[in-house]
Amino acid sequence: MVWGVFFAGGKSNLVFLEGNQDSVAYTTTLKKHLLPVMRRNFHRNAVFQQDNASIHTAKVTQDFFISEKVKVMDWPAKSLDLNTIEN
């Protein structure tokens, strides 16, 4: 699996992940790779966008976003036409 993030001012490095991700592994990935990118490039008003995959909506993941004060955009389920990374 490959993970990455892009934004108006640039992009992160791609991260190659071993095996499948569950919500605990996903929050570890976010802590290790997303938070440093957000802290380097954004002020507190940044908003993170992701789809509604089960690991993204899991309580563990939602608790992580709350504890790290990461704002997450509400996103309709199964909106591939709106998902920039899928197109």
RAKADA-V672314 format. One record per backbone hydrogen bond with DSSP energy under -0.5 kcal/mol. NH is the residue of the N-H (numbers start at 1). CO is the residue of the C=O. Records with the same first field share a line. If there is no record, write none. Layout:
BEGIN
NH: CO, CO
END
This chain:
BEGIN
3: 15
7: 10
10: 7
12: 5
15: 3
16: 14
17: 1, 15
26: 22
27: 23
28: 24
29: 25
30: 26
31: 27
32: 28
33: 29
34: 29, 30
35: 30
37: 33
38: 34
39: 35
40: 36
41: 37
42: 38
46: 43
48: 71
56: 53
57: 53
58: 54
62: 58
63: 59
64: 60
65: 61
66: 62
67: 63
68: 64
69: 66
70: 65
71: 46, 69
73: 48
79: 76
80: 78
82: 79
83: 79
84: 82
86: 83
87: 83, 84
END
